[in-house]
Amino acid sequence: MRWRAGCRSSACGQSTHPAKSLQLRASIAFVWHKQGYPPGELRTKRPVRAVLPIQHSVFQYACHHASELNMPSSSYRHLLTLKDMSRNRIEALLQRSEWMQTQTSDGKSLRERLKGRTVINLFFEPSTRTRSSFQLAAQRLGAHVLNFDASISSIRKGETVLDTFLNLQAMGADLFVIRVAESGALEDIRTHLKPQVRLINAGDGRAAHPTQGLLDMLTIRQHKGEDFSALKVLLVGDIKHSRVARSDLHALQALGAGEIRVCGPASLMPDPHELQGCTYVACLDEALQDIDVVMMLRLQRERMEEGLIASLEDYHSAFGLTPNRLKRARPDAIVTHPGPMNRGVEISDSVADGPQSVILQQVSNGVAVRMAVMDTLVNDRTWTTS
């Protein structure tokens, strides 16, 4: 096969129309770049199989996913939020996450993607799933990983979050994964990033948790298909203080979910403008009717101390998901939870561990999603321009 209009690819079994040949070349160039080979080789007239010594599965991926790989140039260098992210971008990240899952069975296939790169997990709040997931994702891509522990850092001596970041950046890093307690704090950090450094939001205050939103969408997609337009989705709990809820709502709306309902105590609902496009239902029994996806949220115990709920028992009685309540949803409805769970408060043991629960699948998907995000930000130059 030669690089000319109207060529036939024996690898993908399709004829490429002359008008589409450039798109196919761009897709193969994308994979070629990911494999670390110089782009100048693409101008050769030798047959592709001799010129492109890459895995057959990767070549097939380029052929069949040319449209998603040939992304617009005006995009992001960082992932701070899903707000205003287009449906195409979200779907491209989900598709790349699915592809990542097919390539990690032997634990070695993707280790060249971030080889020689340094990823710093900078968490100023406690985390189990998110930090461990990012660490595994970076390691499976071949990166060096530094896990920052705020409890034994100079933060305890009075150093600011920004100064801590600047010092670590001065030591040399390619990508920061940061969690902070203050909403919007990452915007300040972003203005101090070196041009080549990338930033991922692992949760900032109550503002956003974009990779959690992505892994939730991937889990829904795996059970309900790519078309969200017929889905009825319910979010239950503390919407007001939840960064997970905000990222889920942004993603669901971008993907065109058919109906989005929210349910919880009125004291834990955000301002109405944040729920545009959603239906608030005060009674959980009513809200669950004919639902396809039930997204439970963690109740932060400090809300009881603030007087926003009467007691944990009262909360469970009114808004806890039990087997009897779940029967009101569709028979094939799935139940998600971002963790950590308060068993016996927002969700009962029998639901959390039951056949409709996909909570552990969410955890598994988190690794693939974070691999896809890191790989995209570091390696895909068509994605990162601003």
C-alpha positions in Angstrom: 0.0 0.0 0.0 1.3 3.4 -0.9 0.4 6.9 0.4 -1.9 8.0 -2.4 -5.5 8.8 -2.8 -7.8 5.9 -3.3 -5.5 3.3 -1.7 -6.8 0.1 -0.1 -5.9 -1.0 3.4 -5.6 -4.7 3.8 -5.3 -4.2 7.6 -8.8 -2.7 8.0 -10.4 -4.4 5.0 -11.9 -1.2 3.6 -11.3 1.0 0.6 -10.6 4.6 1.4 -12.3 7.2 -0.7 -9.8 9.8 -2.2 -11.5 12.5 -0.2 -11.0 10.6 3.0 -7.4 9.5 2.5 -6.0 12.5 4.4 -8.1 11.7 7.4 -6.8 8.1 7.4 -3.2 9.4 7.1 -3.8 11.8 10.0 -5.2 8.9 12.1 -2.2 6.7 11.4 0.1 9.6 12.0 -1.5 10.0 15.4 -0.8 6.4 16.3 2.7 6.6 14.8 3.4 9.6 17.1 2.1 7.7 20.1 4.6 4.9 19.3 7.5 7.4 19.4 8.5 7.2 15.7 9.5 10.4 13.8 6.7 11.9 11.7 8.9 12.4 8.7 8.8 8.7 8.0 5.1 9.1 7.0 6.2 10.6 3.7 7.8 7.5 2.5 6.5 5.6 -0.6 7.2 2.2 0.8 4.3 -0.1 1.7 2.6 0.7 5.0 3.2 -2.7 6.6 7.0 -2.1 6.1 6.9 1.5 7.2 4.6 1.2 10.2 5.9 -1.5 12.5 3.0 -1.1 15.0 0.6 -3.6 16.5 -2.1 -4.7 14.2 -4.8 -3.9 16.8 -3.5 -0.4 17.1 -3.5 0.0 13.3 -7.1 -1.2 13.2 -8.0 1.2 15.9 -6.7 4.1 13.8 -8.6 3.0 10.8 -11.9 2.5 12.5 -11.7 5.5 14.7 -10.3 8.1 12.4 -13.1 10.6 13.1 -12.5 10.7 16.9 -8.7 10.8 16.5 -8.8 13.7 14.1 -10.1 16.1 16.8 -10.4 19.9 16.5 -7.4 21.9 17.5 -9.1 24.3 19.9 -9.2 22.4 23.1 -7.7 22.0 26.6 -4.3 21.4 28.0 -5.8 20.5 31.3 -8.9 18.8 32.7 -10.5 21.0 35.4 -14.2 20.5 34.7 -16.7 18.9 32.4 -18.8 22.1 32.3 -19.2 23.2 28.7 -17.3 20.2 27.3 -18.8 19.0 24.1 -20.5 15.7 23.6 -17.9 14.7 21.0 -15.1 15.3 23.4 -16.7 13.4 26.2 -17.5 10.5 23.9 -14.0 10.5 22.5 -12.6 10.2 26.0 -15.0 7.4 26.8 -14.1 5.5 23.6 -10.4 5.9 24.4 -11.1 4.6 27.9 -12.8 1.5 26.4 -9.8 1.0 24.1 -7.4 1.3 27.1 -9.3 -1.5 28.8 -8.7 -3.8 25.8 -4.9 -3.1 25.9 -4.1 -3.7 29.5 -4.7 -7.4 29.9 -1.0 -8.2 29.9 0.1 -5.2 31.9 2.7 -4.2 29.4 1.0 -3.0 26.2 0.8 0.7 27.1 3.9 1.2 29.2 5.6 3.3 26.5 2.8 6.0 26.5 4.2 7.9 29.5 7.7 6.3 29.7 10.1 8.8 31.1 7.3 11.1 32.3 6.7 12.1 35.9 3.2 12.3 37.5 2.7 13.9 40.9 -0.4 13.1 42.9 -0.9 16.2 45.0 -3.8 15.5 47.4 -4.6 18.0 50.2 -7.7 16.0 51.2 -8.0 12.3 52.1 -8.6 9.9 49.3 -8.6 6.1 48.7 -10.1 5.3 45.4 -9.2 8.4 43.4 -5.5 8.6 44.4 -4.9 4.9 44.1 -6.7 4.9 40.8 -4.5 7.7 39.4 -1.4 6.0 40.7 -2.2 2.7 39.0 -3.2 4.5 35.8 0.1 6.4 35.6 2.1 3.3 36.4 0.3 1.2 33.7 1.2 3.9 31.2 4.9 3.7 32.3 5.2 6.9 34.3 7.2 7.7 37.4 4.7 8.5 40.2 5.2 10.6 43.2 2.5 10.5 45.9 2.4 13.6 48.0 1.3 13.2 51.6 0.0 16.5 53.1 0.0 15.1 56.6 3.8 15.0 56.7 4.5 18.0 54.4 5.5 21.6 55.0 1.8 22.5 54.8 1.7 21.7 58.6 4.4 24.4 59.0 2.3 27.0 57.3 3.3 26.6 53.7 0.6 27.5 51.2 -0.9 25.1 48.7 0.5 27.3 45.9 4.0 27.4 47.3 3.9 23.6 47.7 2.9 23.2 44.1 5.6 25.6 42.8 8.3 23.8 44.7 7.3 20.5 43.3 7.0 21.9 39.8 10.5 23.3 40.1 11.8 19.7 40.7 10.5 18.7 37.3 7.1 17.1 36.5 5.0 16.5 33.4 1.6 16.2 35.0 0.0 17.1 38.3 -3.1 15.4 39.7 -4.4 17.7 42.4 -7.2 17.6 45.0 -8.0 20.6 47.2 -10.7 21.6 49.6 -11.3 25.0 48.2 -13.6 25.4 45.1 -11.8 27.1 42.3 -8.3 26.9 43.8 -7.0 25.0 40.8 -7.7 28.0 38.5 -5.0 29.9 40.5 -2.6 27.0 40.2 -3.3 26.8 36.5 -2.0 30.3 36.0 1.4 29.3 37.4 1.9 26.2 35.3 4.8 25.9 33.0 3.8 25.5 29.4 4.7 21.9 29.1 3.0 20.8 32.4 -0.5 19.4 32.4 -3.1 19.5 35.3 -6.0 17.2 36.2 -8.6 18.1 38.8 -9.0 15.2 41.2 -11.7 17.2 43.1 -11.8 20.8 44.2 -14.2 21.7 47.0 -17.8 21.3 45.8 -17.0 22.6 42.3 -16.0 19.6 40.1 -14.7 16.1 40.0 -14.4 15.5 36.2 -12.8 12.1 36.1 -15.5 10.7 38.4 -18.1 12.1 36.1 -16.4 10.4 33.1 -16.1 7.0 34.8 -19.8 7.3 35.8 -20.7 7.9 32.2 -18.5 5.0 31.1 -20.3 2.7 33.5 -23.7 3.8 32.3 -22.6 3.5 28.7 -21.5 -0.1 29.3 -24.9 -1.1 30.6 -27.2 1.1 28.7 -25.5 1.8 25.4 -24.1 4.9 23.7 -27.4 6.6 23.2 -28.5 8.4 26.4 -31.5 10.1 24.9 -34.0 7.5 26.2 -32.5 7.2 29.7 -34.1 8.4 32.9 -31.5 9.1 35.4 -31.9 10.0 39.1 -29.4 11.6 41.4 -30.2 11.2 45.1 -28.7 13.0 48.1 -26.6 16.0 48.9 -26.5 17.8 45.5 -25.7 21.2 47.1 -22.3 20.2 48.4 -21.3 17.5 45.9 -18.6 18.0 43.3 -19.5 14.6 41.9 -23.1 15.6 41.3 -22.1 18.7 39.4 -19.7 16.8 37.1 -22.3 14.1 36.6 -25.0 16.7 35.7 -22.6 18.4 33.3 -21.8 15.1 31.6 -25.4 13.8 31.5 -26.6 17.0 29.9 -23.8 17.0 27.3 -24.6 13.4 26.4 -28.2 14.2 25.9 -29.8 12.2 28.8 -33.6 12.0 28.2 -34.7 12.9 31.7 -32.7 13.9 34.8 -34.3 13.9 38.2 -32.8 15.0 41.5 -34.1 14.0 44.9 -33.0 14.9 48.4 -33.8 17.2 51.4 -34.6 20.7 50.3 -31.8 21.9 52.5 -29.3 20.0 50.4 -30.4 21.3 47.1 -28.3 23.9 45.2 -29.6 27.2 43.8 -32.3 26.6 41.1 -30.0 27.8 38.3 -27.7 24.9 38.9 -30.5 22.5 38.2 -31.6 23.8 34.9 -32.8 21.0 32.7 -33.5 18.8 35.8 -36.7 17.9 37.6 -36.7 18.1 41.4 -38.8 15.4 43.1 -39.1 15.7 46.9 -40.3 12.1 47.5 -37.8 9.3 46.8 -40.5 6.7 46.1 -42.0 9.0 43.4 -38.6 9.9 42.0 -37.6 6.3 41.5 -40.6 5.5 39.2 -39.4 4.0 35.9 -35.8 5.1 36.4 -33.0 3.5 34.4 -30.0 4.7 36.5 -30.0 5.5 40.2 -26.9 7.6 41.2 -26.6 7.7 45.0 -24.5 10.4 46.6 -22.6 10.2 49.9 -24.1 12.1 52.8 -21.3 14.0 54.5 -21.9 13.6 58.2 -21.0 17.2 58.9 -24.3 18.1 57.3 -26.0 16.8 60.4 -23.8 18.9 62.6 -24.7 21.9 60.6 -28.4 21.3 61.2 -29.2 20.6 57.5 -30.7 17.2 58.4 -32.3 16.0 61.6 -30.5 12.7 62.0 -28.9 9.9 60.0 -31.8 7.7 60.9 -34.3 10.2 59.6 -32.3 10.6 56.4 -32.2 6.9 55.8 -35.9 6.6 56.4 -36.7 9.3 53.8 -33.9 9.0 51.3 -32.1 5.7 51.8 -32.1 3.3 48.9 -33.6 -0.1 50.0 -34.6 -3.2 48.0 -38.3 -2.3 48.3 -37.7 1.2 47.0 -35.5 0.0 44.2 -38.4 -2.1 42.9 -40.1 1.2 41.7 -37.2 1.6 39.2 -37.1 -0.4 36.0 -36.2 -4.1 36.5 -32.9 -3.6 34.7 -32.0 -0.3 36.5 -28.4 0.0 37.7 -27.3 1.7 41.0 -24.1 3.7 41.2 -22.3 5.3 44.1 -19.0 7.3 44.0 -17.8 6.1 47.5 -17.1 6.0 50.2 -20.5 4.6 51.1 -22.3 5.2 54.4 -24.1 1.8 54.6 -27.4 2.0 56.3 -27.6 5.8 55.6 -27.9 6.6 51.9 -27.8 2.9 50.8 -28.6 -0.4 52.4 -26.2 -3.4 52.4 -28.5 -5.5 50.2 -28.6 -2.8 47.5 -24.9 -2.0 47.6 -24.0 -5.6 47.3 -26.9 -6.6 45.1 -27.2 -7.6 41.5 -28.2 -4.1 40.3 -25.2 -2.5 41.9 -22.3 -1.5 39.6 -20.3 0.3 42.3 -17.2 -1.9 41.9 -17.4 -1.7 38.2 -17.2 2.1 38.6 -13.9 1.6 40.6 -12.5 -0.6 37.8 -13.5 1.9 35.1 -11.8 4.7 37.0 -8.4 3.3 36.2 -9.1 3.1 32.4 -10.7 6.6 32.4 -7.7 8.2 34.2 -5.3 6.4 31.8 -7.2 7.8 28.9 -7.2 11.4 30.3 -3.5 11.4 31.1 -2.6 9.9 27.8 -4.7 12.4 26.0 -3.4 15.4 27.8 0.3 14.4 27.5 0.4 12.8 24.1 -2.4 14.2 21.9 -1.3 17.6 20.6 -4.5 18.0 18.6 -6.4 18.0 22.0 -4.1 20.5 23.8 -3.8 24.0 22.6 -5.1 26.2 25.4 
